[in-house]
Amino acid sequence: MKFYNRVNELDELKTLSNAAEKKAVMCVITGVRRVGKTELIKEFFKEEDGLYFYVDSSKTSTQLLSEFSGELKERLGLSERLTVSSWDDLFHDIFEYSKKKKVILAFDEFQRFTWIDKTLPFVLQKFFDLNKNDSKIFIIISGSSFGLLKGMFIEQDAPLFQRPANILHIRQFDFGTVCCILDDLGIKGFKDKVELYALFGGIPKYYDLIEDYGVKSADLAMKKLLYGELAPLRDEVKNIMAEEFGKETATYYGVLAASALGKARANEIADYSGVKGTSLGPYLYDLTELLGALKKELPITEDIKSKRARYYLNNQFFKLWFRFVFRKQSEFELGRFDELFAHFQEEKNSFVGRAFEEICRQYLLKTMKFEKIGRWWGKGKNEPVEIDLLALDEKASLAIFAECKWQDKPVAVSDMVAFKEKAAFVDWKYGSRSEKFVFFSKSGFDKKALDFGAENGWLLVDLDGLERAFNEPVHSSP
């Protein structure tokens, strides 16, 4: 698969590399697993000559030292007689060489040194601090959000605290980029693109698998990539959790499982996961701020200090796995894949609907101006009320209400009237605000709904309208 986007990230790496002509510079590349951190380094190395060291968790510290020192001698032309018997020796040689000639060095999966050799980050700290002003070296450190950031860079007593010039958080691809990828893979149907995005979000690695396995639809993706004895993604979540959290996997697993089962409030998550409410905070922080597996949301009209927060899974494949594997774990282990696939088809529309909301959010960001956007929930007349998307512009006193319907029947006037009635429960600047209404629909709108929308100035968007908005080329390279 080609390399897509990441133009800003590449530019930042080039800027820092130029800065390393005068002094030692360190940069961290971090993000959720499979998001493309290694591919970014490889793309950067197409234009910059650098040393790439992969930290293999199956090897000992001694084995890695031997491998890295051999690569170092070969690439930098150092004498074979040079003795490298410790990490001190390795970094001493690198920094001494960099005083004469610039060196670019990348460590991939650096967080694994946490259990391979805890001393190495401190050794790097020592040589970086001692040689910062008289070495020409650019050190790139890449790894997962949780393991890398918390233990090595964020906490004040972390060995590399405040050493990086920048920490690049690599985000998932947006839906527009995913559309371009799928176009290049021969998947042209917009509905298929939406459904595949619902399964895999913006994680590039999963689209590599789509290409490798000749997948052309969400149904085929489930059969080839998840529901099978040899399916490449059958143990994906288990492996990620074990790598990220080690001995504490069970606790984090419980928190994510609670969220997947609809437990959105902190007290609900604590009750389900068995974590004391007073102890839940650090787990939620790790999963939201560091790993990015959870997303904390407030009603969009609420202040950041509000106690009405909800927590939702923030990774489409995690959502998929917890809903269609975790809940049916026994059947999955017994290999009853036909039954599991039938269950997926029954619930597919419901599952895709949540991802469709995210696509609609991105559409509004592309086509309208406002200050912030999110969900809203609150009290109705007799029952709770939820608004799929609410965009606010404080200066213009404008509220944009959006409803997203992923269903197999056209939207009717009754749907639109019911939606407008819900909007009346949002008290933000009620009585003085301007209002716009947007309705997104997988299956379009019936004749009366189209007439109602035209008469009342509503924006009605079907799949064709969405496709036009996302039909833009993005940067790519072979």
N, C-alpha and C positions, 0 to 999 in steps of 0.2 A: 504494500500500500504506500502511496505517496506521503510526503510530509506536508501537513496542512497548517496554515496560519502560524502563530507564535512569532509574528514579525516583531512585536514590541520586546518580547523576551530575548530574541536574538540580538536586537539592537542594544539592549542593556548589557548582555554578555560582551559584545564588542566594545562598548564604552568602558567597562571595567577592565577588559583586556588591555586597552590602550593606557589606562591608568597604571597598569602593572609595569609599564615601561620605566616608571620612576620609583616604585616602591612595591612592597608585597601587598597583594589584594586578595581578599577572600570573599566568596559569594556562595550562598546556599540556594539550592534548587529543591523545592519541596512540593508535595501535593499527594493526593490519594493515589493508591496503587493503580497501575495500568493507565495513568493519565498522560504519559508520554514524556517523563523526565529524561529517561535514557535517550530517547529519540531526539530530544532537544540538544543534548550534548553531542550526539553523533552529527546532527546537522551543523552545529557550531564548528565542529572539528573538520568539516568539509573545507572551510576557509582558513582555519587556524590549526597549526600543527600542535598537538598536545598529547600528553600521556594519559591513558585511561586505565584506571585500576578498579576492577569489580571485586567487591568484598563478598566472597562466597561463604555462606554460613556453614557449609559442610567441611570447610578447611580450618585448621588450627592457625593460631597466630604465627607460629614458626613457618608453616607452609605458605601462608600469604606473604610473609616477609621475604622468603626465598623467591617466590614468583615475582613480586614487585621489584626486588633488587635486580633480578635477571633482566626484566623489561627495562629498568632504568639504565643499566649498563649498556644494553644493546641500542636503545633509542638515543641516548645522550653521548654514546661513544666513550664511556668511561672504561678504565682499565679492568680487565677480568681479574687482575690480582687485587683489586680493591676489596677489602674485607667489609662485609655488611652483616654483622652478627646480632644487631638489635635495631629497633625502630629509631633509637637515637642516631645510630650510624646512618640509617637511610635518610632521615630528614637533614642531618648534618651535610651529607653529600649533595642533596638536592639544593639546599639553600646556598651552599658554597658555589655550586655551579651557576646558580641564578644571579650571583653577583657579577658574573662575566657575560652571561647570555640569558635572555628571557626564557622562562619555563612556564608552560601551562599544564596543570595537573588536575585531573578529575577523579574523585573517589565516588563510586556509585554504590548505593546501599550502605552508606557510611555508618548508619545507626547500628548495624550489626556488630560493630566493635564493642557495643555495650555489653555483649555477652562473650565475644571472642577474646577481646583484650581491652579491659577498661582503662588501661594506662595510656593507650595510644592517643586519645584526644588531648591528654595532658602533655604528652610529648610534643604534639603538634603546636599546642598553645605556647610552650616554652620557646621553640625555635621560631615561631611566627613573631612573638613579642621581641625576641632578641635581635632578629634580622629584618624587622619590618621596613626600616628606612634605608637599608643598603642592599636590598635584594629585588630583583625583577622577576617576580613570580606571581602567577594568577592561579589560585587554588579554588576549584569548584567542588563543593560538597553536595551530593545529592542523596535523597532518601525520603522515606515516608514521613508524613506530618507528625504523627504521634511519637514514634521512637526517636526521631532526629531532633525535633525542635525542643521538646520538653526537657530531656535529659542532658542535652549538650549546648543549647543556645539560649533558652528562655529563662530558666531559673538563675538567680543571681550568683549562685555558687557553681554554676555550670562551667566546665573548663573553657568553652569557647564563647562565653557570654560577651556580647558587644564586639566581637572580632569581625564578623562579616560586614562588608560595605553595604550589602543588600541581601535580603531574603526574598527570592522570587517564588511566589505561591502560584503554581501552575494550575489553572482552572480547567474544568471540563469544557469541551467544545460546546458552543451554543447550537441551537437547532439548525440555523442556517448553514453552519459548517458541516454538520452531519448530513444535511441534504446534498451538499456538494460531493461528499464522500460516497454516498449511496448512488448518486448519479454516475460517478466514475466506476462504480461496481456494477452498473447496468440495472439498478433498481430505480425505475422512473415513476412508479405510481405513488402519488402523494400520501394516500392512505397507508400504504406499506411503509413509507418513511416515518409517519407518525407512530405507527405501531412498533416499529423497530426501535425508535427513539424511546418509546415507553419501556421497552425491555432493557436497553443498554445505556440510555442517557448519552452523555457526551464523552464517554471513555474510549479513546482511540483503539486500545488493544482489542476490544470486543468486535470492532469493525474489521480488524485484521482477521479474526476468526470467521466472520461472515464471508470474507473473500476466500479464505482457505477452504472452507467447507461448502462453497457454492450456495450459500443461503440467499433466498430471494424474498422471504416473507417472515413474519413473526411466528407463524405456525411451524414453518420449517426450522426456524431458529430453535424453538423449544425442543423439537424432535432430535435435531442433530447436535445441539450444543449443551443441552441440559438433561433431557430425558433419555438416558441410555447408560449402559454399563461402562462404556468407554467415552462418554461425553466429556469434552474438555473442561466444562464449567461445573460439573456435578459437585466438586469439592471446593469450588472457588472461595466461597464465604468462609468456610472452615479454615482454609489455609491462610487467608488474609488475617482472620482474627487471631490465629495462633502466632503468626509472625509479629503482629502488632503488639499484642498484650501478654504473651507468654503465660506465666502462672496465673494471671488475673483474667484470663480469657472468659471463664465461666460467668464472672460478675458482669463484664461488659456485654457478653452475649445475652444475659438476662435483661439488661437495659434495652438493647436493640430489639429483642423479641417483644418486650412490652410495647414499644412504640409501634412495631409492625402489627400488633394485634389491636391497635386503636387506643392504647393507653397514652394519651397526649399530655396530661398534666403531671407535674412532678410527683404529687402524692400517689397518683395511679401507677406511675412507673415504679416508685419505691415499693408499693404494696405487691406488685406482680413479681418484681425481680428479687425481692427479699432483702434489699438494701435499706438500711435505716434512713429515714428522711433526712436526718442531720448529716449523713455521710454521702448522700447522693450527689451533692454539688460537684465534687472533683470529677466524678465519672461523667456527668453531663458536660462539664467543661472540656474534658479530653475528647469526647465524642463529637462535640460541636466545633470547638475552636481549633483543635489540633488535627483530629482525623477527618473531620468534615462528614462523618457518617450520619450525624443528626443535624437538624436545623431548628434553631429556636425562633419562634414567631410570636408576635403580639398582634392584636387587632391593629390595623394600620393607623387608626386614629389615637392609639394609646401612647402615653409617654414611655420612654425607655425604662423607667423605674417601675412600671406597672407590674403587678403580681399575677396578671392574667396570661402568662406565657404558656405556650404549648410547644411540644417537641415532636418533630416529624422526621422520618427517615429522609435523608438527603442524597441518596444514591439509588438510582433506578434499579440496578441489578440487585442490590440488597433488598429493595422493596419486592422485587420479583421472587427472589429466593425465599425470603421469610413468608411470603404469602402462598407460594405454590410448592415449596419444598418443606420448609420448617413445619408448617401446619399439617403436612402429610408425610412426616418423616418415616414412619413405619412402612407405608406403602412404597415410598421411594427406595428404601433399603431392600425391600422385597422384590424390586424391579417391576412393579405394576405400572409401567409407563403409559400404557394405553389408557388406563383409568385416570391417571394423573393428567394426561393430555386432554381427555374429555372434560375434566374439571376446569382446566385452563380455558378451554373454549367457552364454557358456560360463563366464566367470570371475566373474560377478556375485555369486554366493553367497559365494565366497571373499573378494571385496573387501568386501562388506557386513558380513561377519563381524567385521572389526576395528572398524568403527564401532559394531556391536552391543555390543561389549565396553564402549565408552565410555558407551553408553546404560545398560547394566547397572550401570556404576560410579555413574552419576548416580542410579539407582534405589536403590542401597544407601545413598548419602549422604542421600537423602530419607527412608528408612524405618528405618534402624538407627543406633545410636550406636557410635562407635569413634574412635580418635585419628588414624589415618592409613590410607591405602589405595593400592594400586598393584599392579604385576605382581611376580612372583617367578620367578627362574630359577636353576637350580643343577644339581648332579650327581645323577643317578639311579644305579640299580644298574648298568646297562649302557649307558645313553645319557642325554643331557641331559634335564632335566625343566623344564617351564614351567607355572606356575599363572596363569590368566587374570587373576584378581583375588584379592588377599589383604588383608583389613582387619584391623588390629591394635588392641587396646586394652591398653596396658601395665598400667594400674592393675588391670584386671579379669582380666589374664592370658588374654585372649580372642583367639582367631584365627578369623576368618570366611573360609572358603574358597569361592570362587565360580567356576563353570565356565559358559561362554557358548557355546551351540551354535546357529549359524545354518545349518541344514541342512534338507533336504526330507523327513526321516524322523523319527519320534518317538524320543526318548531311551529307551534300554533299560537294564535293570539292569546289564548289562556295562559301559556307559558310566559309570555311577555308581560302580561298584566300582573301575574303573580310575582314576577321579578321586580316590577316597579313598586309593588306594595311592600316588598321586603326592604327596598332602598329607603323607604320612609322611616324605618327604625334606626337608621344611622343619624345620630344627633349632631354630627360635625357641621357647624355653621348652618344648622337647619333653619330655613326661612329666609336666609340671605345668600345662600350659595347658588351658583349656576350648576346645572346638571346635564350630563351627557350619558346616553345609554348605548352600550355596545353588546350585541348578542352574537356569539360564535356557535356554529352548528355544523356537526359532521354531515348531517343529512339535509341541510338546507332549510327552507322555510316554505310553508304552504302559502297559497295566494292571499288569503286574508292577513296572514302575518306580514307578508311583503307590503301590502297596502297600509297596514297599521304602522309599520316602520317608516314608510315614506311620509305618511301624514304627520307623524310625531318627531321626525328628524332623528330617528335611531340609525346607527350604523349596524348593518347586518352583514356578517362575514361567514361565508361558507368555505369549504375546502379549496375551491378555486381561488377565492380571494386571499386565503392564507398562502397558497402556493405562489401566487404572484409576488407577494411581499418577501418571500424567502428565496426567490429565484435570482440570487445574485452570486457572481463568482467570488471565490476567496483565494488567497495566496496559497500556492502549492508548489512542490518541487519533487522530482523523481526520487 
